[in-house]
Amino acid sequence: MQRIRLRYTKRGRLRFTSHRDFQRAFERALRRSEVPMAYSAGFTPHPRVSYANAAPTGTGSEAEYLEIALAEPRDPAKLRALLDESMPVGLDIIDAVEAHTSGLAERLTASVWELRLDGVDPADAERAVAAFLAAESVEVQRRTKNGMRTFDTRGAVVSLEVVPVTAAAAADRPLDNACAILRLVVRHLTPAVRPDDVLSGLRAVADLTPPVPAAVTRLAQGLFDEESGTVTDPLAPDREADTTAPSTVAVPADAKAPEGPAA
């Protein structure tokens, strides 16, 4: 049995698809591409697909991951191209490697996020970020299926900064008014701290309240390197273990905002 690990995106209007919507689209792509899937045992066999740490509905992403098990071996690069052709534009399969190691989910220990705050002056964002980082703890509340829960957001945040507006961000939405772009690196802890929790924290410590909802995009996720302070490519160990196969990377693993229009 061969295992293939895939990296995919949620771009443009497709950022509003739920994880269940993506699952249905991906399983249709598997059937259209005639991928020889391995199936689970039991009375109701289903394709062996493992999803890892999906982004919340409404957020864009350049770095979502999943793993599939095949009954017959296939070339990862050719398989990626076939699946990408069968997926809706915006849900793009951008990388594929054969799994030679275990524990993909265990390598997803941190994420890099970009938060676009339309209507917020960068100077105001700078002051709010400074107040957030100076605080020992920043407690916020979020409603969960078990009711309201209070937790600290500050401990999960590795870095938070205001960055210049890029060409990609300008293409995403017209820059008619003030706009602040935040770059956030957050550890995957329990309970999970999401970008909207950090925005709630900024509102709590500095009364920073964007007039319109923030446009949030995950730029990368992977293992957090304590020495360099960066989030590394979780598929790199599989490429390094397969010395005979060329790299199939379609998009660099470093933090890069997507080009093109979005909702």
Disulfide bonds with the S-S distance in Angstrom:
none
